[in-house]
């Protein structure tokens, strides 16, 4: 598996962060009706944990923009 290049890391970071934010907002604002079948809550938690791990792996690869950074 290839590691993402520095030019692709900011895009992947934005996509993963947006996915987690939208998923959180979905859970907050959409009312639940009934409990899901037994394996799916666990699968949902595992997917969330894996995307958070990917977010923390990609974060150091994104360059910090500062006043002396090129545009």
Secondary structure as GFF3:
##gff-version 3
##sequence-region A 1 71
A	DSSP	alpha_helix	6	29	.	.	.	ID=ss1
A	DSSP	alpha_helix	38	59	.	.	.	ID=ss2
###
